[in-house]
């Protein structure tokens, strides 16, 4: 009904299809374009800010260097004055004054930044000397703007004349908009000596202001010289805002933060001054206009192509609806001439679904059979690598919630309902699954439980629930903590079934009986170890010798009244486990033969046959160590593209045990099997990224990885960049080198 309503709603109004396709186009194509555009604009904005910062640093460096050079030159000149005897006469007369004036003429710095030089000598505390004569001290300081006039002027003059460090003096005028800048430095004849006077350099503020203006080579930039009680700026305003009138750095920082200006500053030699650069933030419009000039045609083309494609797809979809109505199986009752085309299609689909309800019902019961097959494969060990196991569990929609597992075997009762066995039993801390094996006439019970549950109790409850009238015997193996070890629990349960003929209402637990009998001397531990080692090494004589000793010991220890023939069960379990380790699969044919053995002689013959088969020399041609290494490397290289390649495949191909194959690969390659395969795949993928233009997904899936997202994270962990970034970094240079 929902399908028919959807068909009518879409097909009856084709313009909705067009709207849907247009919206999809906008989301799929234009949204990424807008994201990329935003990223491009952000990059341009960042580069613009970097350019502004670089320009500021360049400007500050230039201005500060020039001012520092000026200060250094004046300091050097002052030091020369301190050594000049003409500037320190012993007598004060007309000729002395003339000598001082002539000496000052020698220190003309020929710099446009210096207007005039005054010399103060402590021998004449009320006079200032210059190249054009002598001046009264206080009026001259006020006249040339070296000191501001005020009630504190005399005290400030005395403090200035007795200082021993250079000072930069600034006297604001015109409300702080302009001012006079003077550099005052004491004349000290020797380090540590008392100054004998003071040199005043009256600087040309107009020239300094012009240099600040010339240095501001960035648009919307202001340069300020902060010194003394004021500042000199290249421009009184920036971006329409009046610059601060103070010389406090804090005020300029607050002003820059409030106006969102970019500010940089440097400090001159001796901390005599600071140079500050303010730049207005750049506009994003130039970057936007440049992008539009470059890519406007692309945006227009995308919009036009999207509109045409959406119109074409909507018309094609509506035509597909008409074609669907023609191919859906219809009946005479479905087609009515008076109905519209869509109404007839709706009626035909409804009748088609109704006629196939039986097929749908059959499909619903297929899942339990899939689960049954998957559980049998895992329990018997036919699949034992975690990747394959989890893939099969996902296929069967099985999810084990707990960390421990136990396997039990019950005789299959005719009264058991297959549907009941297909439904798991869920408890608070356990879940019970069933695998119905018709070939062996038995039911395998798999208990997935938490550590707080006793699996034997759960198996007993399950047996009571399944056969309340005639309690069938139940056999259990040792609990395990991994799905890959379930075959061992199954082998132990089957072994308990082989070596016992329990009555009704009896539970036989191999691991519980074995644990209880460990201290009774029922087991020949030395020969058990000897048998295990000889089977692993393929030593036939030693294996048969140990087997005969263990079989005789088990036969002599047999007690008919015992619930479990533990020695014989232990021997059979060891042999079956060793056979599994060699072939990675429980040999069900031997299991069936052992279950059917009617005597000790028949059981002895079957077990000896298994041992002889396990220790028999390989019929295939043997490899030398070097040939084996080359063959294994070639096999791995040829099959590395398969996501299912495992160490078991290598062991089966070369008739090796899995442990020996792992050791051989590690010894010959220097790496573990998984690491060796990963490196091989990564190298092939890197070559594909650099030397081909194939899509990244195609390269990845062709080299053994089916989950591209997980592979991308793994590739970045190994190489530091994503596959697409790796291609961009290496493809151009590598292709050029290859050509």
C-alpha positions as CSV (number, residue, x, y, z in Angstrom):
1,X,0.0,0.0,0.0
2,X,2.8,2.4,0.9
3,X,4.6,1.6,-2.4
4,X,1.4,2.2,-4.4
5,X,0.8,5.5,-2.7
6,X,4.4,6.6,-3.4
7,X,4.1,5.7,-7.0
8,X,0.9,7.6,-7.3
9,X,2.3,10.6,-5.5
10,X,5.5,10.7,-7.6
11,X,4.2,9.7,-10.9
12,X,1.0,11.8,-10.8
13,X,3.0,15.0,-10.4
14,X,6.2,14.9,-12.4
15,X,7.2,18.4,-11.4
16,X,7.9,17.1,-7.9
17,X,10.5,14.8,-9.4
18,X,12.1,17.7,-11.1
19,X,12.2,19.6,-7.8
20,X,13.7,16.5,-6.0
21,X,16.4,16.2,-8.6
22,X,17.2,19.9,-8.5
23,X,17.5,19.8,-4.7
24,X,19.7,16.7,-4.9
25,X,21.9,18.4,-7.4
26,X,22.3,21.4,-5.2
27,X,23.2,19.2,-2.3
28,X,25.6,16.9,-4.1
29,X,27.4,19.4,-6.4
30,X,26.9,23.0,-5.2
31,X,27.4,22.4,-1.5
32,X,30.9,20.9,-2.0
33,X,31.6,23.8,-4.4
34,X,30.6,26.3,-1.8
35,X,32.7,24.5,0.8
36,X,35.7,24.6,-1.5
37,X,35.0,28.3,-2.3
38,X,34.9,29.1,1.4
39,X,38.2,27.3,1.9
40,X,39.7,29.1,-1.0
41,X,38.6,32.5,0.4
42,X,39.9,31.6,3.8
43,X,43.3,30.8,2.3
44,X,43.3,34.1,0.4
45,X,42.3,36.0,3.5
46,X,45.1,34.3,5.5
47,X,47.6,35.1,2.8
48,X,46.4,38.7,2.9
49,X,46.9,38.9,6.6
50,X,50.4,37.3,6.3
51,X,51.3,40.0,3.7
52,X,50.1,42.7,6.0
53,X,52.1,41.3,8.9
54,X,55.2,41.0,6.7
55,X,54.8,44.6,5.5
56,X,54.4,45.8,9.1
57,X,57.5,44.0,10.2
58,X,59.5,45.4,7.2
59,X,58.3,48.9,7.9
60,X,59.0,48.8,11.6
61,X,62.5,47.3,10.9
62,X,63.3,50.1,8.4
63,X,62.1,53.0,10.6
64,X,63.6,51.7,13.8
65,X,66.9,51.0,12.1
66,X,67.1,54.6,10.7
67,X,66.2,56.2,14.1
68,X,68.6,53.9,15.9
69,X,71.4,55.0,13.5
70,X,70.5,58.6,14.1
71,X,70.6,58.1,17.9
72,X,73.9,56.2,17.7
73,X,75.5,58.9,15.6
74,X,74.5,61.6,18.1
75,X,75.9,59.5,21.0
76,X,79.2,59.1,19.1
77,X,79.3,62.8,18.5
78,X,78.6,63.6,22.2
79,X,81.5,61.2,23.2
80,X,83.8,63.2,20.8
81,X,82.6,66.4,22.4
82,X,83.5,65.0,25.8
83,X,87.1,64.5,24.7
84,X,87.4,67.9,23.0
85,X,89.4,70.3,25.3
86,X,88.0,73.3,23.4
87,X,84.6,72.6,25.0
88,X,86.0,72.6,28.5
89,X,88.0,75.8,28.9
90,X,89.6,76.7,32.3
91,X,89.0,80.5,31.9
92,X,85.8,82.2,30.8
93,X,86.4,85.2,28.5
94,X,85.5,86.4,25.0
95,X,88.2,84.2,23.3
96,X,86.9,81.2,25.2
97,X,83.4,81.6,24.0
98,X,84.7,82.0,20.4
99,X,86.7,78.8,20.7
100,X,83.6,76.9,21.9
101,X,81.6,78.3,19.0
102,X,84.2,77.3,16.5
103,X,84.5,73.8,18.1
104,X,80.7,73.3,17.8
105,X,80.9,74.1,14.1
106,X,83.1,71.0,13.7
107,X,80.2,68.8,15.0
108,X,77.7,69.9,12.3
109,X,76.2,66.5,11.5
110,X,75.0,67.6,8.1
111,X,71.7,65.8,8.7
112,X,68.3,67.2,7.8
113,X,66.9,65.5,11.0
114,X,68.9,67.9,13.2
115,X,67.9,71.6,13.2
116,X,70.3,72.9,15.9
117,X,72.8,71.8,18.5
118,X,73.1,73.5,22.0
119,X,75.8,72.8,24.5
120,X,75.4,73.3,28.2
121,X,78.5,73.6,30.4
122,X,78.4,73.5,34.2
123,X,81.1,76.2,34.2
124,X,78.5,78.6,32.8
125,X,75.2,77.4,34.4
126,X,73.0,80.1,32.9
127,X,74.2,79.9,29.2
128,X,73.8,77.6,26.2
129,X,76.3,77.6,23.4
130,X,75.5,77.2,19.7
131,X,77.3,77.7,16.5
132,X,75.7,81.1,16.1
133,X,76.5,82.4,19.6
134,X,75.4,82.1,23.2
135,X,71.9,81.9,24.6
136,X,70.2,82.3,28.0
137,X,69.4,78.9,29.4
138,X,65.8,79.0,30.5
139,X,64.3,81.2,27.7
140,X,66.1,79.2,25.1
141,X,64.8,75.8,26.4
142,X,61.3,77.2,26.3
143,X,61.7,79.0,23.0
144,X,62.9,75.9,21.1
145,X,60.4,73.7,22.8
146,X,62.9,71.6,24.7
147,X,61.0,72.1,27.9
148,X,57.3,73.0,28.4
149,X,56.5,76.2,30.2
150,X,54.9,75.9,33.6
151,X,55.2,76.2,37.4
152,X,57.4,73.1,37.5
153,X,59.7,74.3,34.7
154,X,62.7,75.3,36.9
155,X,62.6,72.0,38.8
156,X,62.4,70.0,35.6
157,X,65.4,71.9,34.2
158,X,67.5,71.2,37.2
159,X,66.6,67.5,37.1
160,X,67.4,67.4,33.4
161,X,70.8,69.1,33.7
162,X,72.0,66.7,36.4
163,X,70.9,63.4,34.6
164,X,73.6,60.9,33.5
165,X,71.5,59.0,30.9
166,X,70.4,60.2,27.5
167,X,66.8,61.3,27.2
168,X,64.4,61.9,24.3
169,X,62.3,65.0,25.1
170,X,59.0,65.8,23.4
171,X,57.1,69.0,24.0
172,X,53.5,68.7,22.7
173,X,52.0,71.7,21.0
174,X,48.6,72.5,19.4
175,X,46.7,70.2,21.7
176,X,49.0,67.3,21.2
177,X,48.6,67.2,17.4
178,X,52.2,68.5,16.9
179,X,55.3,69.0,19.1
180,X,59.1,69.5,19.3
181,X,61.5,66.6,19.7
182,X,64.9,67.0,21.4
183,X,67.6,64.5,22.2
184,X,69.5,65.4,25.4
185,X,72.6,63.4,26.3
186,X,75.2,64.2,29.1
187,X,78.8,65.0,28.1
188,X,80.9,62.5,30.2
189,X,84.6,62.7,29.7
190,X,85.3,59.2,31.1
191,X,83.3,56.2,32.3
192,X,82.2,56.7,35.9
193,X,83.1,60.4,35.8
194,X,80.6,63.2,36.5
195,X,79.1,64.9,33.4
196,X,80.6,68.3,32.7
197,X,77.6,69.4,30.6
198,X,74.8,68.4,28.3
199,X,74.3,68.3,24.6
200,X,70.9,69.2,23.2
201,X,70.0,68.1,19.6
202,X,66.9,69.9,18.4
203,X,65.4,67.5,15.8
204,X,63.4,68.4,12.7
205,X,59.9,67.0,13.5
206,X,58.7,67.7,10.0
207,X,61.4,65.6,8.5
208,X,60.7,62.7,10.9
209,X,57.0,63.0,10.1
210,X,57.8,62.8,6.4
211,X,59.9,59.7,6.9
212,X,57.1,58.0,8.8
213,X,54.7,58.8,5.9
214,X,57.2,57.5,3.4
215,X,57.7,54.3,5.4
216,X,54.0,53.4,5.4
217,X,54.1,51.4,2.2
218,X,50.9,49.5,2.9
219,X,47.5,51.0,2.2
220,X,45.5,51.8,5.3
221,X,48.7,51.9,7.5
222,X,49.7,54.4,10.1
223,X,53.2,54.7,11.7
224,X,53.7,56.4,15.1
225,X,56.8,57.3,17.0
226,X,56.0,57.2,20.8
227,X,58.5,59.2,22.8
228,X,58.6,61.4,26.0
229,X,55.2,62.9,26.6
230,X,53.8,62.6,23.1
231,X,53.9,61.0,19.7
232,X,54.6,61.7,16.0
233,X,52.3,60.0,13.6
234,X,52.3,59.5,9.8
235,X,48.6,60.2,9.7
236,X,46.3,61.5,12.4
237,X,43.5,59.1,11.3
238,X,43.3,55.5,10.1
239,X,40.2,54.1,8.3
240,X,38.2,57.2,9.5
241,X,39.2,56.8,13.2
242,X,41.4,59.3,15.1
243,X,44.6,57.9,16.5
244,X,45.3,58.2,20.2
245,X,46.9,61.4,21.5
246,X,48.9,59.7,24.2
247,X,52.3,58.0,24.2
248,X,51.1,55.1,26.3
249,X,51.5,51.7,24.6
250,X,48.5,50.4,26.5
251,X,46.2,53.1,25.0
252,X,47.4,52.1,21.5
253,X,46.8,48.4,22.2
254,X,43.2,49.1,23.4
255,X,42.6,51.3,20.4
256,X,43.8,48.6,18.0
257,X,41.7,45.9,19.7
258,X,38.6,48.0,19.7
259,X,39.0,49.1,16.0
260,X,40.1,45.5,15.0
261,X,43.4,46.9,13.7
262,X,46.5,44.8,13.4
263,X,49.3,46.3,15.6
264,X,53.0,45.7,15.8
265,X,55.7,47.6,17.7
266,X,59.4,47.8,18.2
267,X,61.6,49.5,20.8
268,X,64.6,51.7,20.0
269,X,68.1,51.6,21.5
270,X,68.2,52.5,25.2
271,X,64.4,52.3,25.3
272,X,64.4,55.9,24.2
273,X,61.4,55.5,21.9
274,X,58.9,53.1,20.4
275,X,57.8,52.7,16.8
276,X,54.2,51.4,16.4
277,X,52.5,50.2,13.2
278,X,48.7,50.1,12.8
279,X,47.0,48.5,9.8
280,X,43.3,48.4,9.0
281,X,42.0,44.8,8.3
282,X,42.0,43.9,4.7
283,X,38.7,43.6,2.8
284,X,37.4,40.3,1.5
285,X,35.8,41.8,-1.6
286,X,39.0,41.8,-3.8
287,X,39.3,38.0,-3.2
288,X,35.6,37.4,-3.9
289,X,35.7,39.5,-7.1
290,X,38.9,37.7,-8.2
291,X,37.2,34.3,-7.6
292,X,34.1,35.4,-9.5
293,X,36.2,36.6,-12.4
294,X,38.0,33.2,-12.5
295,X,35.2,30.7,-11.9
296,X,31.9,32.5,-12.8
297,X,31.8,30.5,-16.0
298,X,32.2,27.2,-14.0
299,X,29.3,28.1,-11.6
300,X,27.0,29.0,-14.5
301,X,28.0,25.8,-16.4
302,X,27.3,23.7,-13.3
303,X,23.9,25.3,-12.8
304,X,22.9,24.8,-16.4
305,X,24.2,21.2,-16.5
306,X,22.4,20.4,-13.2
307,X,19.1,21.9,-14.5
308,X,19.3,20.0,-17.8
309,X,20.3,16.8,-16.0
310,X,17.5,17.1,-13.5
311,X,14.9,17.7,-16.2
312,X,16.2,14.7,-18.2
313,X,16.2,12.4,-15.2
314,X,12.7,13.5,-14.1
315,X,11.3,12.8,-17.6
316,X,13.2,9.5,-17.7
317,X,11.8,8.5,-14.3
318,X,8.3,9.1,-15.3
319,X,8.9,7.1,-18.5
320,X,10.3,4.3,-16.3
321,X,7.0,4.3,-14.3
322,X,5.1,3.6,-17.5
323,X,7.6,0.9,-18.5
324,X,7.3,-0.7,-15.0
325,X,3.5,-0.9,-15.5
326,X,4.1,-2.7,-18.7
327,X,6.4,-5.4,-17.2
328,X,4.6,-6.1,-13.9
329,X,2.6,-9.3,-14.1
330,X,-1.0,-8.3,-14.4
331,X,-4.3,-10.1,-14.3
332,X,-7.6,-9.3,-15.9
333,X,-8.9,-7.9,-12.7
334,X,-5.9,-5.6,-12.5
335,X,-6.4,-3.8,-15.8
336,X,-9.5,-1.6,-16.1
337,X,-9.8,0.7,-19.0
338,X,-11.5,3.4,-17.0
339,X,-8.6,3.7,-14.5
340,X,-5.5,5.8,-15.1
341,X,-2.2,4.3,-16.0
342,X,-0.9,4.8,-12.4
343,X,-4.0,3.3,-10.9
344,X,-3.6,0.2,-13.0
345,X,0.1,0.0,-12.0
346,X,-0.9,0.3,-8.3
347,X,-3.5,-2.5,-8.6
348,X,-1.1,-4.8,-10.5
349,X,1.6,-4.4,-7.9
350,X,-0.8,-5.2,-5.1
351,X,-2.0,-8.3,-6.8
352,X,1.6,-9.3,-7.5
353,X,2.6,-9.0,-3.9
354,X,-0.4,-10.9,-2.7
355,X,0.3,-13.7,-5.1
356,X,3.9,-14.0,-3.7
357,X,3.1,-14.1,0.0
358,X,4.0,-17.7,0.2
359,X,7.4,-17.0,-1.2
360,X,7.9,-14.2,1.3
361,X,6.9,-16.6,4.1
362,X,9.5,-19.2,3.0
363,X,12.2,-16.5,2.9
364,X,11.5,-15.6,6.5
365,X,12.4,-19.1,7.7
366,X,15.7,-19.3,5.8
367,X,17.6,-17.3,8.4
368,X,17.5,-20.0,11.2
369,X,19.0,-22.5,8.7
370,X,21.7,-20.1,7.9
371,X,22.4,-19.6,11.6
372,X,22.5,-23.4,12.0
373,X,25.1,-23.8,9.3
374,X,27.3,-20.9,10.6
375,X,27.2,-22.3,14.1
376,X,28.2,-25.8,12.9
377,X,31.1,-24.3,10.9
378,X,32.4,-22.3,13.9
379,X,32.0,-25.2,16.4
380,X,33.7,-27.7,14.2
381,X,36.6,-25.4,13.4
382,X,36.1,-25.2,9.7
383,X,36.5,-21.4,10.0
384,X,39.0,-20.3,12.6
385,X,40.2,-16.8,11.8
386,X,38.4,-13.9,13.5
387,X,37.7,-11.9,10.3
388,X,35.9,-14.8,8.6
389,X,34.1,-15.7,11.8
390,X,32.7,-12.2,12.3
391,X,31.7,-11.9,8.7
392,X,29.7,-15.1,9.0
393,X,28.2,-14.0,12.2
394,X,27.0,-10.8,10.5
395,X,25.6,-12.9,7.7
396,X,23.6,-15.0,10.1
397,X,22.6,-12.0,12.3
398,X,24.3,-13.5,15.3
399,X,25.8,-11.2,18.0
400,X,27.4,-12.8,21.1
401,X,27.0,-10.5,24.1
402,X,29.2,-12.4,26.6
403,X,32.8,-13.4,26.8
404,X,32.7,-17.1,27.6
405,X,31.4,-20.1,25.7
406,X,30.6,-23.8,26.5
407,X,29.6,-26.6,24.1
408,X,27.2,-29.4,25.0
409,X,26.0,-32.4,22.9
410,X,22.6,-34.1,23.2
411,X,21.0,-37.0,21.4
412,X,18.5,-35.6,18.9
413,X,15.0,-36.5,20.0
414,X,12.3,-37.0,17.4
415,X,9.9,-34.9,19.4
416,X,12.1,-31.8,19.2
417,X,10.6,-28.9,17.2
418,X,13.0,-27.5,14.6
419,X,11.5,-24.1,15.0
420,X,12.0,-24.2,18.8
421,X,15.7,-25.1,18.3
422,X,16.1,-22.2,15.8
423,X,15.1,-19.7,18.5
424,X,17.9,-18.7,20.9
425,X,17.1,-18.8,24.7
426,X,18.1,-15.5,26.3
427,X,18.7,-15.0,30.0
428,X,20.0,-12.2,32.1
429,X,23.7,-13.3,31.8
430,X,23.6,-15.9,29.2
431,X,22.3,-16.9,25.7
432,X,21.8,-20.4,24.4
433,X,22.0,-21.3,20.7
434,X,21.2,-24.6,19.1
435,X,22.8,-26.4,16.1
436,X,20.7,-29.3,14.8
437,X,22.9,-32.0,13.2
438,X,20.8,-34.5,11.4
439,X,23.8,-36.5,10.0
440,X,24.9,-37.4,13.5
441,X,21.4,-37.4,15.1
442,X,22.4,-34.9,17.7
443,X,21.9,-31.4,18.9
444,X,24.8,-29.1,19.7
445,X,24.1,-26.6,22.5
446,X,26.2,-23.5,22.5
447,X,26.1,-21.4,25.8
448,X,27.4,-17.8,25.6
449,X,27.6,-16.7,29.2
450,X,29.2,-14.2,31.6
451,X,31.7,-15.1,34.3
452,X,29.1,-15.1,37.1
453,X,27.2,-18.1,35.5
454,X,28.1,-21.8,35.9
455,X,27.7,-23.3,32.3
456,X,27.0,-26.8,33.7
457,X,23.9,-25.5,35.4
458,X,22.7,-23.8,32.2
459,X,23.3,-27.0,30.2
460,X,21.4,-29.0,32.7
461,X,18.4,-26.6,32.6
462,X,18.5,-26.7,28.8
463,X,18.5,-30.5,28.8
464,X,15.5,-30.5,31.2
465,X,13.6,-28.1,29.1
466,X,14.2,-29.9,25.8
467,X,13.4,-33.5,27.0
468,X,11.3,-33.3,30.2
469,X,9.7,-36.8,29.6
470,X,12.8,-38.9,28.9
471,X,15.9,-37.0,29.9
472,X,18.5,-37.6,27.3
473,X,22.2,-37.8,28.2
474,X,24.2,-34.6,27.7
475,X,28.0,-34.3,27.2
476,X,30.0,-31.1,27.8
477,X,33.4,-29.9,26.9
478,X,35.7,-27.4,28.6
479,X,34.6,-23.8,28.6
480,X,36.6,-21.4,26.4
481,X,37.0,-17.6,26.1
482,X,37.2,-17.2,22.3
483,X,35.2,-18.3,19.4
484,X,38.4,-19.5,17.7
485,X,38.7,-22.2,20.4
486,X,35.2,-23.6,20.2
487,X,36.5,-26.6,18.3
488,X,38.5,-27.8,21.4
489,X,35.3,-27.7,23.5
490,X,33.5,-29.6,20.8
491,X,36.3,-32.2,20.6
492,X,36.1,-32.8,24.4
493,X,32.3,-33.1,24.3
494,X,32.5,-35.6,21.5
495,X,35.3,-37.5,23.3
496,X,33.1,-37.8,26.4
497,X,30.3,-39.1,24.1
498,X,32.7,-41.7,22.6
499,X,33.9,-43.1,25.9
500,X,30.7,-43.4,27.9
501,X,27.4,-45.1,27.8
502,X,25.5,-43.0,30.3
503,X,21.9,-43.6,31.3
504,X,19.0,-41.2,31.2
505,X,19.1,-38.1,33.3
506,X,22.9,-38.1,33.4
507,X,25.2,-35.2,32.5
508,X,28.8,-36.0,31.5
509,X,31.2,-33.1,31.7
510,X,34.7,-33.9,30.5
511,X,36.4,-30.9,32.0
512,X,34.8,-31.3,35.4
513,X,35.6,-35.1,35.6
514,X,39.2,-34.4,34.4
515,X,39.7,-31.6,37.0
516,X,38.4,-33.9,39.8
517,X,40.7,-36.8,38.8
518,X,43.9,-34.9,38.3
519,X,45.2,-36.1,41.7
520,X,44.2,-39.8,41.4
521,X,47.1,-40.9,39.2
522,X,44.9,-41.8,36.2
523,X,47.0,-40.0,33.6
524,X,50.5,-40.8,32.2
525,X,51.7,-37.2,31.9
526,X,55.1,-38.0,30.5
527,X,53.7,-40.1,27.6
528,X,51.1,-37.4,27.0
529,X,53.8,-34.8,26.5
530,X,55.8,-37.3,24.4
531,X,52.8,-38.0,22.1
532,X,52.0,-34.3,21.7
533,X,55.6,-33.4,20.7
534,X,56.1,-36.3,18.3
535,X,52.8,-35.5,16.5
536,X,53.8,-31.9,16.2
537,X,57.2,-32.9,14.8
538,X,55.9,-35.7,12.6
539,X,58.0,-38.4,14.4
540,X,56.0,-41.6,13.5
541,X,58.0,-44.1,15.7
542,X,57.9,-42.0,18.8
543,X,54.2,-41.1,18.3
544,X,53.2,-44.8,18.0
545,X,55.4,-45.7,21.0
546,X,53.8,-43.1,23.2
547,X,50.3,-43.9,21.8
548,X,50.7,-47.6,22.7
549,X,51.8,-46.8,26.2
550,X,48.9,-44.4,26.7
551,X,46.3,-46.8,25.2
552,X,47.5,-49.7,27.4
553,X,47.4,-47.4,30.4
554,X,43.9,-46.3,29.6
555,X,42.7,-49.9,28.9
556,X,44.1,-51.1,32.2
557,X,42.6,-48.1,34.1
558,X,39.1,-48.7,32.7
559,X,36.5,-49.2,35.3
560,X,33.0,-50.1,34.1
561,X,31.3,-48.6,37.1
562,X,32.9,-45.2,36.4
563,X,30.7,-42.5,34.9
564,X,33.5,-41.4,32.6
565,X,36.5,-43.4,31.1
566,X,38.8,-40.4,31.7
567,X,42.2,-41.9,30.5
568,X,40.7,-43.1,27.2
569,X,38.7,-39.9,26.8
570,X,41.9,-37.8,27.4
571,X,43.9,-39.9,24.8
572,X,41.2,-39.5,22.1
573,X,40.9,-35.8,22.8
574,X,44.6,-35.2,22.5
575,X,44.8,-37.1,19.1
576,X,41.8,-35.2,17.7
577,X,43.2,-31.9,18.8
578,X,46.5,-32.7,17.2
579,X,44.8,-33.7,14.0
580,X,42.9,-30.4,14.1
581,X,46.1,-28.4,14.5
582,X,47.5,-30.1,11.5
583,X,44.5,-29.8,9.2
584,X,42.6,-26.8,10.7
585,X,39.4,-28.8,10.7
586,X,37.8,-31.5,12.8
587,X,37.7,-34.7,10.7
588,X,34.0,-35.6,11.0
589,X,34.5,-38.9,9.2
590,X,36.9,-40.1,12.0
591,X,34.5,-38.7,14.6
592,X,31.7,-40.8,13.2
593,X,33.9,-43.9,13.1
594,X,35.1,-43.4,16.6
595,X,31.5,-42.9,17.9
596,X,30.6,-46.2,16.2
597,X,33.5,-48.2,17.5
598,X,32.2,-51.4,19.2
599,X,35.4,-52.6,20.9
600,X,38.8,-51.6,22.2
601,X,40.5,-53.3,19.3
602,X,38.4,-51.3,16.8
603,X,39.0,-48.1,18.7
604,X,42.8,-48.9,18.8
605,X,42.9,-49.4,15.1
606,X,41.1,-46.2,14.3
607,X,43.3,-44.1,16.6
608,X,46.5,-45.7,15.2
609,X,45.2,-44.9,11.7
610,X,44.8,-41.2,12.5
611,X,48.4,-41.1,14.0
612,X,49.9,-42.8,11.0
613,X,48.1,-40.4,8.7
614,X,49.4,-37.4,10.7
615,X,53.0,-38.6,10.8
616,X,53.2,-40.0,7.3
617,X,55.8,-38.2,5.0
618,X,54.4,-35.7,2.5
619,X,53.9,-37.2,-1.0
620,X,54.5,-33.8,-2.6
621,X,57.9,-32.7,-3.7
622,X,59.9,-31.2,-0.9
623,X,61.4,-27.8,-1.0
624,X,64.9,-26.8,0.0
625,X,65.0,-23.9,2.5
626,X,65.8,-21.5,-0.3
627,X,63.2,-22.9,-2.6
628,X,60.6,-22.8,0.2
629,X,61.4,-19.2,1.0
630,X,61.0,-18.2,-2.7
631,X,57.8,-20.3,-3.1
632,X,56.2,-18.8,0.0
633,X,57.1,-15.2,-1.0
634,X,55.7,-15.8,-4.5
635,X,52.5,-17.4,-3.1
636,X,51.9,-14.4,-0.7
637,X,52.7,-11.9,-3.4
638,X,50.3,-13.6,-5.9
639,X,47.5,-13.7,-3.3
640,X,48.0,-10.5,-1.4
641,X,45.2,-8.8,-3.3
642,X,42.7,-11.2,-1.7
643,X,41.2,-9.8,1.6
644,X,40.7,-13.4,2.7
645,X,44.4,-14.4,2.6
646,X,45.5,-15.8,5.9
647,X,48.4,-17.8,7.4
648,X,46.2,-20.9,7.2
649,X,46.2,-20.6,3.4
650,X,50.0,-20.6,3.4
651,X,50.2,-23.6,5.7
652,X,47.8,-25.6,3.6
653,X,49.5,-24.7,0.4
654,X,52.9,-25.9,1.6
655,X,51.7,-28.7,3.9
656,X,53.0,-27.0,7.0
657,X,51.5,-26.5,10.5
658,X,50.2,-23.0,11.1
659,X,52.7,-22.3,13.9
660,X,55.7,-23.5,11.7
661,X,54.4,-21.4,8.7
662,X,54.3,-18.4,11.0
663,X,57.8,-19.0,12.3
664,X,59.2,-19.6,8.8
665,X,57.7,-16.4,7.4
666,X,59.0,-14.4,10.4
667,X,62.5,-16.0,10.0
668,X,62.8,-15.4,6.2
669,X,61.2,-12.0,5.9
670,X,62.0,-10.5,9.3
671,X,58.4,-9.5,9.8
672,X,55.2,-11.1,11.1
673,X,52.9,-12.5,8.4
674,X,50.3,-9.7,8.8
675,X,53.0,-7.0,8.8
676,X,54.6,-8.5,5.7
677,X,51.3,-8.6,3.8
678,X,50.4,-5.1,4.9
679,X,53.7,-3.7,3.7
680,X,53.3,-5.5,0.4
681,X,49.8,-4.1,-0.1
682,X,50.8,-0.6,1.0
683,X,53.7,-0.6,-1.5
684,X,51.5,-1.6,-4.3
685,X,48.9,1.0,-3.4
686,X,51.5,3.7,-3.2
687,X,52.8,2.7,-6.6
688,X,49.2,2.8,-8.0
689,X,48.6,6.3,-6.5
690,X,51.8,7.7,-8.0
691,X,52.0,6.0,-11.4
692,X,48.4,5.7,-12.4
693,X,45.3,7.9,-12.5
694,X,42.9,5.1,-11.4
695,X,40.3,6.1,-8.7
696,X,41.7,5.6,-5.2
697,X,38.8,3.2,-4.3
698,X,39.6,1.0,-7.2
699,X,43.3,0.9,-6.2
700,X,42.5,0.1,-2.6
701,X,39.9,-2.6,-3.3
702,X,42.2,-4.2,-5.9
703,X,44.9,-4.7,-3.2
704,X,43.0,-6.5,-0.5
705,X,41.0,-3.8,1.4
706,X,37.2,-3.7,1.1
707,X,36.6,-1.0,3.7
708,X,38.0,2.2,2.2
709,X,37.3,4.4,5.2
710,X,39.2,2.1,7.7
711,X,42.0,1.7,5.1
712,X,42.3,5.5,4.8
713,X,42.9,5.8,8.6
714,X,45.4,3.0,8.5
715,X,47.2,4.6,5.5
716,X,47.5,7.9,7.3
717,X,48.9,6.2,10.4
718,X,51.6,4.6,8.4
719,X,52.4,7.4,5.8
720,X,51.4,10.5,7.7
721,X,49.0,11.7,5.0
722,X,45.8,10.4,3.3
723,X,45.9,8.5,0.0
724,X,44.7,11.6,-1.9
725,X,47.3,13.8,-0.2
726,X,50.0,11.3,-1.0
727,X,49.0,11.3,-4.7
728,X,49.1,15.1,-4.8
729,X,52.5,15.2,-3.1
730,X,54.3,12.6,-5.2
731,X,52.5,12.1,-8.5
732,X,53.8,15.0,-10.6
733,X,57.5,14.5,-9.7
734,X,57.4,10.7,-9.9
735,X,55.7,10.8,-13.3
736,X,58.2,13.3,-14.6
737,X,61.1,11.1,-13.4
738,X,59.4,8.0,-14.9
739,X,59.0,9.8,-18.3
